[in-house]
Amino acid sequence: MAEEHTTAAGQPIQEAVIEAQEAQRMPPNDGRWTRLFDHFKREWQIYAMLLPTIIWFLVFLYKPMYGLQIAFKDYSIFRGVANSPWIGLEHFQTLFSNDQFLRAIGNTIKISALNLIFGFPAPIILALMFNEVLHASYKRTAQTIVYLPHFISSVIIAGIVITAFSPTAGIVNTIIGWFGLDPVYFLTQPQWFRPIFVGTGIWQEAGFGSIVFLAAIAGVNPSLYESAVVDGANRWQMMWKITIPSILPTILIMLIIRIGNVMEVSFELVILLYQPATYETADVVNTWIYRQGLQSGQYDLAAAGGLFNAFVAFVLVMTANTLSRRYSRTSLW
Amino acid sequence: MRKLCLAAALFAGSAITTPVLADDHLKIVEGDPLELTIQMNHRAYPIYEESWPVEQQARQWTNVHLVDVTVGANMRTDSENTGNTEALNLMLASGAIPDIVGSSRIRDFVNQYGPEGAFVPLNDLIAEHAPNIAAYYAQRPDIEDAVKAADGQMYYVPYLPDGKYGRAYWIRTDWLDALGLEVPQTVEEYEAVLRAFKTQDPNGNGEADEVPFFARQWPELIRLVTLWDGRAHGSDTYHDFLVEEGKISHGYIGEGYRDGISNLARWYAEGLIDAEVFTRGSSARDFLLSENLGGSTHDWFASTGGYNSLSSEIDGFEFRAMVPPASPSGKRVEEHRRILVKPDGWAIGHTNENVVETIKYFDFWFTEEGRRLANFGVEGTHYNMVDGKPIFTEAFLNAGPVNRSLNQVGAQLQGRGYFQDYNYEIQWTNEFALEGIELYEQGDYLIPDFLGVAFTSDEQQVYDRTWGSIRDYMLERQQSWILGNGDVNADWDAYLAKLDEMGLQELLVVMQSAYDRQYGKN
């Protein structure tokens, strides 16, 4: 190992030099604005890279917030956002006196819970399994195959699902037929909607979702494994004692993000797959908003529904973040 | 773009060569042409093309030039027509309303925003400046009533369909012959025929793969409740309210509906109805007929009759219309008909500075020349006058689907207020459809349509609050019952109670008062 130059305090010399230079560059009585200016002058490339994202946020997420006020107004497109009269919480009263809206909240939470229970571990397990595959070209092929569904649009996915579960021509009912059972018209039966929907989601996203965990696994310090081998650990033990604890921060961060999206069931897929016959289990908040608000032109009511959705998501993500910070010291902020 | 200019030049050329009578009587403005902006979005013609020969001819005759400024053009074709509404809403949200706004499903839109000031009220304008429109309304006061908003004003000039018949019952008559069966006359016989289709292998491939009854749009299946004296759709809008002797009600709360659904559930369980009727979608007719699987359906005369051309591929294929089978009480009902007035047409935006010229322009399309132009296209190019009647040229009839060709030259536009002439359609309706229409002409199967009501803003609130949820609930129960997830007879009382709890009675009261106000029953 190369010889290290250190100061008396044990600090590497280079660092000390840099600090000294910084101190010189900043006259003690200078205000924070000058310091800020200096900072930008030095780091402007990084901020330039950040700029497109900031603009995107401002235009597509902050500017539309102005329109959120229509949730509290009797909105008419002709009168415009500013000129429509205020009506207070009337739209929220309408929402919460509507059984179907309440049912939609319940369905959203149930589908998300199933997604969390079955859908969240799936990419982690997949990533761990890929990590154990030694044959390189087999691994690459398998990875490509599981990534592919992510790149297919929801419309195609829905088409595949409808065909696969068709009572006359579908592969699923064909297989059921081999066992001498009657075909099931899956997509019109409320009890089958959630398993089909969640299963489809896992099939579509588990592979792509495993990428981030594979990256985390790649970042684990190899010397840990080396010493484990020296200590005589087998692969199973290494996975449980080294890999999983090492990627736990990543898992927690992904979990917090996931919890924040609990109210955001991928509703375009729901719209493509549901029927009035399956509203009972399939109708989620966003599809309800779409039908009541957008199809029948009640934008104000739809905005109220959306605002409520966002509020719940905000509370959930705050809670998850706080809990995570308290118990594992891992958090988004 | 260059292609478009070229096409414009060609069309302009053809318009000039058209033999035009030396008439100025259609001219609305003298001197420089008057330019009016127009928004017109439709799934078949997303924007108003200035190059359309019909527009060119209208320019020449009236000296009014329509200029396209369509916002939100799209060609979406879902059953709810959300594409049209979205374009209208985008236009309104953009803050600029053109001089003329034309669209399908424009009625509710102008009746909501017209009274707020977005569109010009037309009653006085029509009375003073539109003699042809006024003459039409003088003959049909019921249609004038149907067009009015809650404040008694008209805010749009409607597209008025012509002809009576829309959909009919169709059956594979060659299958009937093969099984030695007669055309069913009652619902019992119809059921027996469908069962024979299922069990006796009329397509002769040795498998019971026949689909006795199918529908392109699943609400057409619900319409079969009329076979048990029920009602389904009160107008040509699915799941609409209905009117009987001045009373507003809904089909889905009637006793006949309950009977009908319970029988349809039985048919479904027996396999007499397409197992995938709710998910097969719009290609059902195409697929099931061309695969020699479908036995009977309820669908449009003209387009369904056209499938008889399959006889070149399927030996003996014959798909003919049959009269509606009689219900157990002996009634034969065809619930669907061409509605008298569509909620389609055009309106005048509030920033229009030439309101009088615009209403005169609207009136032009109700003159003899204007109506012919709107229906048949340009004389000499698309049709010729034979014995005083416009007859399409052979070349035009053979240029592909006639409706599409007409749209492509700017005729038969649903976003234009005009009075359709059914003769345009008879000329190219195939013999099977004509034969079917004649069959329906011999009986009196049609029932009155609900022409819709316009709400005050208070009534609108009740409707908005209740109807969406009620409709969802009705459809949810309806499908469940047919699919066998529940029994309609057992659930019926709870179903009605739930609907009342959701505000159905309140909604019916509101509908009734709006109806009485609009159609003068008070």
Interface residues (C-beta under 8 A of the other chain):
Chain A: S76 I77 F78 R79 G80 T94 N98 D99 Q100 I162 S166 P167 T168 P183 Y185 L187 T188 Q189 P190 Q275 P276 A277 Y279 E280 D283 R291 Q292 L294 Q295 S296 G297 Q298 L301
Chain B: E80 T82 T85 N89 L92 A93 G95 Q112 Y113 E116 G117 A118 A275 E276 F278 T279 D464 R465 G468 S469 D472 Y473 L475 E476 Q478 Q479 S480 L483 N485 M502
